[in-house]
Amino acid sequence: MYGLWRPRVLGAWRVPAAGPCILAVNHTHNIDGPMLMGTAPRPVHFLIKKEAFTGPLGPFLRGIGQLEVDRTGTDRAAVTNALDVLDRGEVLGIFPEGTRGEGDFASLRAGLAYFAVRSGAPIVPVAVLGSADRRGRLVRGLPPLRSGVDVVFGDPFDAGDGSGRRTRKALDEATVRIQEHLAAHLADAKRLTGR
């Protein structure tokens, strides 16, 4: 990642050095996940759509610890695998919007709140900026080489309200808190980077 796109990584020290945590990343381009895997200060286990695990990419993704998820319904195996990552004190990466989009955290799915409240792991917001600004000349599906992508890590926060409740209402409230934190971090990251 550093050799190809020269990312500017800001605030990586905010990722806890040990213990479980969840990186909540905005998602505007296919390169966002690999960019974060290549620049995060700790190994990251991402929940990745099962369609990406076809052909030779499948064994590679599994080999580097990525988690396959079927997005057509509730994938209990993926949920269990993600919670196992957190139980082992490792880092789980999630695109809380569920798919590529505007990358503005405007519509969050409930999975992030569930993992955060269930595990008690702090959430670290991450803004990847510039990956979708321009298309490359050589490979149209990738940003131009050495184009400079910004990866901005925010302050960790707890999604729960401290009560330990895991009801639907508690998860809905946690989702609102998470969305507020992520949107504020994205706005701060844009100001900081000038994007």
C-alpha positions as a Markdown table, in Angstrom:
| # | Residue | x | y | z |
|---|---|---|---|---|
| 1 | Met | 0.0 | 0.0 | 0.0 |
| 2 | Tyr | 2.8 | 2.5 | 0.9 |
| 3 | Gly | 4.7 | 1.7 | -2.3 |
| 4 | Leu | 1.7 | 1.9 | -4.6 |
| 5 | Trp | -0.5 | 4.7 | -3.2 |
| 6 | Arg | 1.6 | 6.6 | -0.6 |
| 7 | Pro | -1.1 | 6.7 | 2.0 |
| 8 | Arg | -1.0 | 9.4 | 4.7 |
| 9 | Val | -1.9 | 7.6 | 8.0 |
| 10 | Leu | -3.0 | 9.9 | 10.8 |
| 11 | Gly | -3.8 | 8.9 | 14.4 |
| 12 | Ala | -2.8 | 5.2 | 14.2 |
| 13 | Trp | -1.7 | 5.5 | 17.8 |
| 14 | Arg | -5.3 | 5.8 | 18.8 |
| 15 | Val | -5.9 | 2.1 | 18.1 |
| 16 | Pro | -5.5 | 0.3 | 21.4 |
| 17 | Ala | -2.2 | -1.6 | 21.5 |
| 18 | Ala | -3.8 | -4.7 | 23.1 |
| 19 | Gly | -7.2 | -6.1 | 23.7 |
| 20 | Pro | -10.2 | -6.4 | 21.4 |
| 21 | Cys | -11.4 | -3.4 | 19.4 |
| 22 | Ile | -13.5 | -2.8 | 16.3 |
| 23 | Leu | -12.4 | -0.6 | 13.4 |
| 24 | Ala | -15.5 | 1.0 | 11.8 |
| 25 | Val | -14.5 | 2.1 | 8.4 |
| 26 | Asn | -16.3 | 4.2 | 5.7 |
| 27 | His | -16.4 | 2.5 | 2.4 |
| 28 | Thr | -16.3 | 4.2 | -1.0 |
| 29 | His | -13.9 | 2.0 | -3.0 |
| 30 | Asn | -12.7 | -1.7 | -3.2 |
| 31 | Ile | -9.2 | -0.6 | -2.1 |
| 32 | Asp | -10.4 | 0.7 | 1.3 |
| 33 | Gly | -10.2 | -2.7 | 3.0 |
| 34 | Pro | -6.8 | -3.6 | 1.7 |
| 35 | Met | -5.6 | -0.1 | 2.4 |
| 36 | Leu | -6.6 | -0.4 | 6.1 |
| 37 | Met | -5.1 | -3.9 | 6.4 |
| 38 | Gly | -1.8 | -2.5 | 5.0 |
| 39 | Thr | -1.7 | 0.6 | 7.3 |
| 40 | Ala | -3.3 | -0.4 | 10.6 |
| 41 | Pro | -1.0 | -0.8 | 13.5 |
| 42 | Arg | -2.4 | -4.3 | 14.3 |
| 43 | Pro | -3.7 | -7.1 | 12.1 |
| 44 | Val | -7.3 | -6.7 | 11.2 |
| 45 | His | -9.9 | -9.4 | 10.5 |
| 46 | Phe | -12.6 | -8.0 | 8.2 |
| 47 | Leu | -16.0 | -9.3 | 7.6 |
| 48 | Ile | -16.0 | -9.6 | 3.8 |
| 49 | Lys | -18.9 | -10.6 | 1.5 |
| 50 | Lys | -18.7 | -14.3 | 0.5 |
| 51 | Glu | -18.7 | -13.4 | -3.2 |
| 52 | Ala | -15.1 | -12.1 | -2.8 |
| 53 | Phe | -14.0 | -15.6 | -1.7 |
| 54 | Thr | -14.2 | -17.2 | -5.2 |
| 55 | Gly | -11.3 | -18.6 | -7.1 |
| 56 | Pro | -7.7 | -18.1 | -5.9 |
| 57 | Leu | -8.7 | -15.1 | -3.8 |
| 58 | Gly | -10.7 | -17.3 | -1.4 |
| 59 | Pro | -7.8 | -19.3 | 0.1 |
| 60 | Phe | -5.7 | -16.1 | 0.2 |
| 61 | Leu | -8.3 | -14.1 | 2.2 |
| 62 | Arg | -8.9 | -17.0 | 4.6 |
| 63 | Gly | -5.1 | -17.4 | 5.0 |
| 64 | Ile | -4.7 | -13.8 | 6.2 |
| 65 | Gly | -7.6 | -14.2 | 8.6 |
| 66 | Gln | -10.5 | -12.5 | 6.8 |
| 67 | Leu | -14.0 | -13.6 | 7.6 |
| 68 | Glu | -16.6 | -14.7 | 5.0 |
| 69 | Val | -20.1 | -13.4 | 5.5 |
| 70 | Asp | -23.3 | -14.2 | 3.5 |
| 71 | Arg | -25.2 | -10.9 | 3.3 |
| 72 | Thr | -28.5 | -12.4 | 2.2 |
| 73 | Gly | -29.6 | -13.1 | 5.7 |
| 74 | Thr | -28.2 | -13.5 | 9.3 |
| 75 | Asp | -25.1 | -15.5 | 8.9 |
| 76 | Arg | -24.7 | -17.1 | 12.3 |
| 77 | Ala | -21.3 | -18.6 | 11.4 |
| 78 | Ala | -19.9 | -15.2 | 10.5 |
| 79 | Val | -21.3 | -13.7 | 13.7 |
| 80 | Thr | -19.7 | -16.4 | 15.8 |
| 81 | Asn | -16.4 | -16.1 | 14.0 |
| 82 | Ala | -16.4 | -12.3 | 14.5 |
| 83 | Leu | -17.2 | -12.6 | 18.2 |
| 84 | Asp | -14.4 | -15.2 | 18.4 |
| 85 | Val | -11.9 | -12.6 | 17.0 |
| 86 | Leu | -13.0 | -10.2 | 19.7 |
| 87 | Asp | -12.9 | -12.9 | 22.4 |
| 88 | Arg | -9.3 | -13.6 | 21.5 |
| 89 | Gly | -8.4 | -9.9 | 22.0 |
| 90 | Glu | -7.9 | -9.2 | 18.3 |
| 91 | Val | -9.1 | -6.5 | 15.9 |
| 92 | Leu | -12.3 | -6.8 | 13.9 |
| 93 | Gly | -12.8 | -4.6 | 10.9 |
| 94 | Ile | -16.3 | -3.6 | 9.8 |
| 95 | Phe | -17.8 | -1.5 | 7.0 |
| 96 | Pro | -20.9 | -0.5 | 9.1 |
| 97 | Glu | -22.8 | 0.6 | 6.0 |
| 98 | Gly | -22.6 | -3.0 | 4.7 |
| 99 | Thr | -21.4 | -2.1 | 1.2 |
| 100 | Arg | -19.7 | 0.5 | -0.8 |
| 101 | Gly | -21.6 | 3.8 | -1.0 |
| 102 | Glu | -21.0 | 7.5 | -0.4 |
| 103 | Gly | -18.8 | 6.6 | 2.6 |
| 104 | Asp | -20.6 | 9.1 | 4.8 |
| 105 | Phe | -21.9 | 6.7 | 7.5 |
| 106 | Ala | -25.5 | 7.9 | 6.7 |
| 107 | Ser | -27.1 | 4.5 | 6.9 |
| 108 | Leu | -25.7 | 2.0 | 9.4 |
| 109 | Arg | -26.6 | -1.6 | 9.7 |
| 110 | Ala | -27.2 | -3.1 | 13.2 |
| 111 | Gly | -24.2 | -5.5 | 13.1 |
| 112 | Leu | -21.7 | -3.0 | 14.4 |
| 113 | Ala | -23.8 | -2.1 | 17.4 |
| 114 | Tyr | -24.4 | -5.8 | 18.2 |
| 115 | Phe | -20.7 | -6.7 | 18.1 |
| 116 | Ala | -19.7 | -3.7 | 20.2 |
| 117 | Val | -22.4 | -4.1 | 22.8 |
| 118 | Arg | -22.1 | -7.9 | 23.0 |
| 119 | Ser | -18.3 | -7.9 | 23.3 |
| 120 | Gly | -17.8 | -4.7 | 25.1 |
| 121 | Ala | -15.0 | -3.9 | 22.7 |
| 122 | Pro | -14.3 | -0.2 | 21.9 |
| 123 | Ile | -15.0 | 1.1 | 18.4 |
| 124 | Val | -12.3 | 3.1 | 16.6 |
| 125 | Pro | -13.7 | 5.2 | 13.8 |
| 126 | Val | -11.6 | 5.2 | 10.6 |
| 127 | Ala | -12.0 | 7.5 | 7.6 |
| 128 | Val | -10.4 | 6.4 | 4.3 |
| 129 | Leu | -10.4 | 9.5 | 2.1 |
| 130 | Gly | -9.4 | 10.0 | -1.5 |
| 131 | Ser | -9.6 | 6.4 | -2.7 |
| 132 | Ala | -12.6 | 7.1 | -5.0 |
| 133 | Asp | -11.6 | 10.7 | -6.0 |
| 134 | Arg | -10.0 | 9.7 | -9.3 |
| 135 | Arg | -9.7 | 6.7 | -11.5 |
| 136 | Gly | -6.3 | 5.3 | -12.5 |
| 137 | Arg | -5.1 | 5.5 | -16.2 |
| 138 | Leu | -3.6 | 2.0 | -16.2 |
| 139 | Val | -6.2 | 0.2 | -14.1 |
| 140 | Arg | -9.5 | 2.0 | -14.2 |
| 141 | Gly | -10.9 | 0.3 | -11.2 |
| 142 | Leu | -8.1 | 1.5 | -8.9 |
| 143 | Pro | -7.0 | 5.0 | -7.7 |
| 144 | Pro | -4.0 | 6.4 | -9.6 |
| 145 | Leu | -0.7 | 5.1 | -8.3 |
| 146 | Arg | 0.9 | 7.4 | -5.8 |
| 147 | Ser | -2.3 | 9.5 | -5.6 |
| 148 | Gly | -2.2 | 9.8 | -1.9 |
| 149 | Val | -5.0 | 8.2 | 0.1 |
| 150 | Asp | -5.6 | 9.5 | 3.7 |
| 151 | Val | -6.4 | 7.0 | 6.5 |
| 152 | Val | -7.5 | 8.8 | 9.6 |
| 153 | Phe | -8.0 | 6.9 | 12.9 |
| 154 | Gly | -10.3 | 8.5 | 15.5 |
| 155 | Asp | -10.6 | 8.2 | 19.3 |
| 156 | Pro | -12.0 | 4.9 | 20.6 |
| 157 | Phe | -15.4 | 5.0 | 22.2 |
| 158 | Asp | -17.9 | 2.6 | 23.8 |
| 159 | Ala | -21.1 | 2.0 | 22.0 |
| 160 | Gly | -23.1 | 0.8 | 25.0 |
| 161 | Asp | -24.7 | 2.9 | 27.7 |
| 162 | Gly | -23.0 | 1.1 | 30.5 |
| 163 | Ser | -26.0 | -0.9 | 31.5 |
| 164 | Gly | -25.0 | -4.1 | 29.7 |
| 165 | Arg | -28.4 | -4.3 | 28.1 |
| 166 | Arg | -28.6 | -6.1 | 24.8 |
| 167 | Thr | -32.3 | -5.6 | 23.9 |
| 168 | Arg | -33.5 | -4.3 | 20.6 |
| 169 | Lys | -34.0 | -0.9 | 22.1 |
| 170 | Ala | -30.5 | -0.8 | 23.6 |
| 171 | Leu | -29.0 | -1.8 | 20.2 |
| 172 | Asp | -31.0 | 0.8 | 18.4 |
| 173 | Glu | -29.8 | 3.5 | 20.9 |
| 174 | Ala | -26.2 | 2.2 | 20.4 |
| 175 | Thr | -26.6 | 2.5 | 16.6 |
| 176 | Val | -27.6 | 6.2 | 17.0 |
| 177 | Arg | -24.6 | 6.9 | 19.3 |
| 178 | Ile | -22.3 | 5.1 | 16.9 |
| 179 | Gln | -23.6 | 7.0 | 13.9 |
| 180 | Glu | -23.1 | 10.3 | 15.7 |
| 181 | His | -19.5 | 9.4 | 16.6 |
| 182 | Leu | -18.7 | 8.2 | 13.1 |
| 183 | Ala | -20.2 | 11.2 | 11.3 |
| 184 | Ala | -18.3 | 13.6 | 13.7 |
| 185 | His | -15.1 | 11.7 | 13.0 |
| 186 | Leu | -15.6 | 11.8 | 9.3 |
| 187 | Ala | -16.2 | 15.6 | 9.4 |
| 188 | Asp | -13.1 | 16.1 | 11.6 |
| 189 | Ala | -11.0 | 13.9 | 9.2 |
| 190 | Lys | -12.1 | 15.9 | 6.2 |
| 191 | Arg | -11.2 | 19.2 | 8.0 |
| 192 | Leu | -7.8 | 17.7 | 9.0 |
| 193 | Thr | -6.9 | 16.5 | 5.6 |
| 194 | Gly | -8.5 | 19.2 | 3.5 |
| 195 | Arg | -10.6 | 16.8 | 1.5 |
